[in-house]
Amino acid sequence: MTDNYELLRDAYTGGGGFEDGRYLFMHSREEPEDYLLRKKMARYSNFVKVIICSLTNPIFKKTIVRDFNDNEMLKQFVEDVDGSGTTLNAFMKKAAKMARLFGRVFIVVDNFAADEQAANKKDALEQRLFPYLYPVYPEQVTDYETDRAGRFVSLSYKLTTKRSKHDLSGTGEKEEWTWTETTWSCKSEGENGETRTGEHGLGILPIVTLSAADEDADTPIPVPSMLHIARASRDVYNRDSEKREILRNQCFPVLIYPATRNAAAALKQKDEDGKEIGLTLGTSNMLVTDGEAHHLPTFAAPPLEPVQILQQEIKDIIDDMYRQAGLSSVVGVETKTSGVAKQWDFEKTTDELADMAENCEVAEINLFNIFARWAGIGLKNLKVKYPRTFNITDIEDELNKAAQMKMLAIGGEVVAREINRKAAEVYFADVDDRRYDEIMQDIEQTPQADERVKSEE
C-alpha cells in the first residue's frame, strides 16, 4: 500500500516518478538509450490536482460559521492552529484536500509538555503556548486499534522531527508516537533512541478522523477512490509520451533514394581506416534502394494512425477520470446533451461537495471539543456550520431573476414576499441560523410595495 500512497502523492504534486520519468513503462522493442531520452522529454499534465481542488475549493469559498462563547484563547486558536500562523480555514482546506487524495487523514490535537507550558493565561496567549494541530497521513500510520463500533481507541504513527540540508533524501530523524484514550508514548529511532511516556488525562483519543465523502467509514484505512484516478493519470502520462515519440519521428523522416549498385556502394559510410560501417538511418542521411525499381525519391515516416488512436485514448481516459470524480458537468465532458442529464450530473457534484462539507463540519466540532479539554475551557453554544448548497449559477444571476420577477408585477403580497425570500436564501445562505431566522422574520414583517401604496391612499 505504501507504493500506492507514493503514487497518489506524486500524482498530486507532479513530483517523484512523474518528474524523473520512473512512471514511464519501457517498450519491449525500445532501446535503453531511447528510453532514457524519452524519460527526459516526458511531461506530466496534472489532472489529479485539478480534480481534488474542484472537489474542495468551492467548500471554502463560502463563509464558514463558527460560533462559541467569548474566549480569547479560542479566538487565537482559530487564527493560529499550529503555531506557524496557519488559520483554521487554511488548515481544514489542506486537510480536506489530503483526505480526498488519501481517502482519510488524522488530525492530532497535541499540547505542550508540562514543563513547557505557560505559568498563567496571559503568558500562554502572548507566547502561543496552548494546544495545536498537525496532520497525520495513512502512509505514516504504523498501527491502530478500534472498538466494536469502529472508533479508533489507539493510533501509532511516525513523524519526521528533523531534516538536515545535507540530507537530500528528505527522510530525516523520525519518532514513533502512540496515543490511547489515556496515555501517550514517543519512541525515537536510532541506536540511542529513547522512549518517553505519560498520561494526558483527557479520557478520549486526542485525534480526529477526517474522511473523504465517499470512503467506507467502517474501514480504518480505506482504499482511496483517487487511487484509480491516479493510475489513469499515469496511463495518460505514458500514452502522451508515446504519442510525442511518434510525432517526433514523423517530423524527422528518412529519405529513400533509388540508385544503381555502383552508386549505392559509393554512398556507403566508412570509418577512419576506410572500413565500411554501413548506413545509419536519420534525417542527415538516406536509405538507398534499387535504382532499377523506377520510383522517385521520397521520404519515409511512421504512419499517423497510431497517433490518432493514442490521442483518442488519451481523451477517453481524461473524460473517464472526470466522470469517476463526479465532475462531468463542471468540466464539460461531452457525453450527455439533455438538460435533465446535465442537471443530474451537477447534482452528483454538489452532493460530493455537501458530503465533504459535512465531514469537515463534524471534524471541526470534535477538534474544538478536544482543544477545550486540553485547555480546560468550558464550551458553550458551540456551533460550526459549513455551506451545504453549491449552485452552478452565481448569486448575481439569482438576484437578477428576482428583480425581473418583481418588475413583472405578477401577483400581490404573497408573491412579493416569496420572491424576497428566494433572493435571501441565495444571498444569506452562509449566515448562522439565528441571524438567518431574523432575516426571514424581517422579510415577513416588512410591508411590500403594494401594501405601502394602499396605506398612503
N, C-alpha and C positions, 0 to 999 in steps of 0.2 A: 504493500500500500504506500510505502514511502516514495517509490518511483512515481506513483500517481499524483501524490501531493507536489512532487517536484515538477511534474509536467503542468499541473494546474498553476503553480506559481509562475513558471516560465511563460506559460500561455498568457497570463495576465500582465506580466511585466515586459515581455518580449525579450527577456534575457536567457541565460543558460544555453540550452541546446538550440534555441532559435537564433541566438546571437552568434554562436560559433559554428553552427551548421550540423551539430550532432544529431538533430532530429531528421536530417535528410537520409533516406534509405538508398544505399548504393545499388545500382542495377547490376544484374548478373553478367552483362556483357560490357560493363563500363570499366575503363582502365583507371587504376588508382590515381594517376596524375589528373585525369579529367574529373574524377570525383572530388579531389581536393580543390580544384579550381571552381567547381560548381558550388562547393560549400562556402567559398569566399564570396561568390557572387550572389548567394541566396538572399532574399529579402523576406520579411515577415509582415503581413498585414494583420493587425491586432483586432480581430473581431470579438475575442473573449472580453476584453476590457470595455469595448463599446456596449456589449450585451449587459454586463454587470452594472455599468453606470446607468444604463437605461432602466434597469430594474431597481435602482436605489436612489438616484439623484432626485427624481420627482417627489419622493417622500420628504426630503429635507429642503426642498424649495419653498414649501409652505411653513407656516408658523407652527411650532410645537409648543403646546401649552404646558407649563409646569407651575402648579400652584402648591405652596406649602406654607407652614407657619413662618412668621418673620424671624429668620435666624441668619446671622451674618456668616457663620461657617458654611451653611448650606449654599448661600449665595456665592461665596468664594469657590466652593466646590464646583458649582455649575460653570463658573468662569475658568477654572483650572483644575482638571480632574486628575492630572498625573504629575504635577509639579513642574511641568515644562511649558505651561501656558496653554495647553490644549483645552478648548471648551468642550462641554458635554455634547453639544451638537456635532462638533468635528469628530470627537471620539466615536460617537454612535454611528456616524456616517461611514467611517472607515470600518468599524466593526460589522456593520450591515453588509458592506461590500465583501469583506472576508468571509462572512457567513454564507453569502451567495456563492463565493468561489469554492470554499472548502466544505460546504454543507452545514457546518456548525463551528462556532468559536466559543471559547470560555473566557469570561471576564472576571479577573481576580480583584477582590476588594481587600487590599492589604493595608496595614498600618505600620507606623514606625515602632521600633523596639522600645521597650520601657525606658531604657537609659538614653534614648534619643528624643523622647517626647518633651514637649514644652512644659515649663513649670506652671504656666497659667494660660488662660484662654487668649489673652492679649498677645502673648508671645507666639502661641500656636497660629493665630491669624497673620501676624506680621511675618513670621518665618515659614509659613505654609507647612506646619507640622501637624497635619491631620490626614485621615485615610485617603488613599489614592487608588487609581485603577491601572491595570495593564492587561493586555490580551494574551491568551494562550491559544495556539492553533492545534488542530488534531495531530499534525506531524510531530508536535513536541510532547504529546501525551505518551507516557510510558506504562501507566497502569491506572485502573479505576475500579470502583465498586459501586453498585447500585442496589437499592432496596427492591421490594416486590413491585412497587409502583413505578419503577424505572427511574426514580430520582437518584442523583449522584449523592453518595454519602462519603466518598473519598475520591481524591484525584491526585495523581502524580504526574509531573511533567519536568522537562529540562529547560533551563533558561541560560542564555549566554550572558554572562555577567561582565566580561571584559574582552575587548578586542584591541590588538596592537596594530599599529600602522605597518609593522614588519610582517604581520600575519596576513598575507594576501588571500589565504583560503577562506577567511571570514568565520572560522569556527570559534576561535577564542576560548576562554575558560568557561566551563559550564557548572551549574549547580542543579541538583535534582530536588525539587520541592514536593512535599506530600502534605495535603490538607485533609483533615477529617472534620467532623462536626464539633470536636472538642480540642484537637491538637494540631500542631504543625511540626514539620521537620525539614531541615535543609542539609543536604549532603554535598560537599564539594568534591569534584573529581580530581584525580591525580594521586601521586604517591602519598602526599601529606594531607590528603583530603580529610576534613573533619566533619562531624555531624552535629548539628545544633537542633535542639528540640524545645518545645514549650507548649503551653496551653493558651488558647486565645479566649476562652470563656464566652463565646458568642452563642453556643448551643445550636448553631446551624453551620453548614458549609459556606464559607465566605466567597463562593464562586457562583456566578450567574451564567447560565447557558443561553446563547442566542443562536437560533437555528434559522436556516432558510425556510421560506414559507412552505415548500413542497417536500421537505425532508421527513423521514419517518421518525416521529418523536419517541418511539419505543426502542429505537436502536441507538445505543450510546455513541458509537462512532459511525454514522451513516455513510453510505457511498454517495459522494456528491453528484448531484444531477449535472453539474457543469463539467464533469469528467468526460462525458460523451461529446460535449461541445468542444472541449479542449482537444480531444483526439481528432475530431473533424477539422479543427483549425490546423492541426499538424498535417492532416491529409491535404488540405488546401496549400499549405507551405510546400509540400513535396511536389504536388502537381504543377504549381506555379513555376517551380524551379525547372521541372522537366519541359514545360512549355517554353520557357525562356531559352533553354538549351537548343531546342529545335529551331526556334526563331533565329537564334544566333548563327546556326549553321545555314539557315535559309539566306541570311544576309551575306554570307561568305561562301558562295557556291564554287565548285571546281570546274575549270574549263576543260571540255572534251575536244581534242583537236585531231582530225584524221591526218595520217602521214604514211609514207611508204616505209618499208622495213629499214632501208638505209637511213632515211631521215629520222626515224624513231631512235635508231641506235645512236645517232649523233646527239640526240637530245638527252640521253641518259646522263644522270649526275655521277660525278667521280669525286673521290677524296683527294687529299694532297699527294698521295702516291700514285694517282692515276687509276686506282681500283674502282670499278663500277659499284655504286651503292644503291642503285635503283632510284625510283621516284618517290618523293614524299608529297602526298596529296595535300593541297591547300589553296588559298587564294592567290599565292605568289607563284604557282607553277600549274601544270596541267597534266591531264591524263591523255596519253596518246593512244589512238585506236587505228585499226587497219584503214589505210587510205583508199583501198580498193572497194570499201563498202559504199563509197559515193554518198556520204552525208556531210552536211555543212557543220562547221564548228558550233558548239553550243555549250551552255552551262548546265551542270547537274547539281541539284539540291534536294534535300529531303522533301517529301510531299507535305502539303498544308493540311491534309485531312486529320492527322494526329493532333495538330494544334487546335483545330476546330472542336474535336472531340474533348480534348482536355479543357478547353475554355468552357464548354457546356457543362462538363462535370464539375468544374470549379463553381460555376454559378448555381448548380443544383445543390451542391454541398452547403454553400453560403445560405441559400434560401432555407435549407433544412435546419441549419443552426438557429436561425431566427424563429422558425416555426417551433422548434423544440423549446426555445426560451419564451414562447408566447408573445413574440414581438412582430408578428407578420403585419399587423395593421399599422404599426408605428413606422417601420422601415419601408413599407410599400412593396412587399413581396407580391408579385402579380400572379395570384393563384385563384382568387375569387373576385367576382365583379359585382355581385348584388349588394345593395345597401345593407340588407339583413345580415349577410355573411360578414361584411366588414364590421358591422356593429358587434356581432358575436365575437369576432377576433379581438376587438378592442375591449370588450367586457372581460375576456380572459386576461388581457394585460392589466386592466385595473384591479381585477381580483388578486393577481400576483402581488401588485403593489400594496393593496389593502392588507393582505395576509402578512406581508413582511412588516408593514407599519404596526400591525397589532403585536407581532412578536417583539419588535423594538420597544413598544409601549410597556408590555409586561416585564421585559428585561430591565427597563429603567426603574420601574416601581420596585423591583427586587433589589436593584443597586442602591436606591435611596434607603430602603429598609436596613440593608446590611451596613451602610455608611452610618446610619443613625445608631445602630448597636455599637459599632466601634467607638463613635464619638460620644455616646451617652446622651443622645438628643431624643426628645420625645416628638415624634412626627404627628402633627395634627393637620387634618384637612388636606392630606397629600393627594394631588391629582395630576396625572400625566396623560395628555391627550395628543396622539398623533393623528394626522389627517387620514381620512378614510375614503374620500372622493377624489378622483383624478379624472378631470374632464379633458377630452381631446380639443374642445373649443375653449378659448380663454375667457376670462371674466368680462373683458370689454365687449366681446360678441354677445354674451348673455345679457349684459346691461343694455346694449343697443336694441336687442329684441324686446326687452321690457319697455324701453322708451317708445318703440314703434307701436307696441300694443296700446300704450296709453294714448298715442296720437290718433289711433283709430277710434278711440272713444267707444269701444264695444262694451256694452253692459253698464252697470252702475257701481254702487258702493262695494258690493261683494267682489266683482271682477277686479276693481282697482286695488282692493286690499290684497287679493291673491297675487296680482302682478308684483306688488311691492314685496310680498312675502317671498316669491320666487327669486326676485333680484337679491334680497337679503340673504337667502340661503346660499347663493353663489358667492357673494362678496364677503359675507361674515362667516364662512364655513370653518374658519380656524380659531375663532374666539372660544373662550371657555364656556361651559354650559350655562353658568349663572348669567354671564353677560349676554349670551345668545337669547336666553329666555326674556331678558329685559328688553332686548331689541324687538323681539316678536310682540311682546306686550305693548311696546310703544307704537308699533305699526297698527295694532288693533285699536288703540285708543286715539290715534291721530285722525282728525276729521279729513275726509277726502275732499277733492276739489268740488264735487257736486254738492256735498254737504255744506261747504263754506258758502257756495253761491246761494243756497236756499236760506242760510242763516242771515246773509246780507239782505236778501229780499224781505 
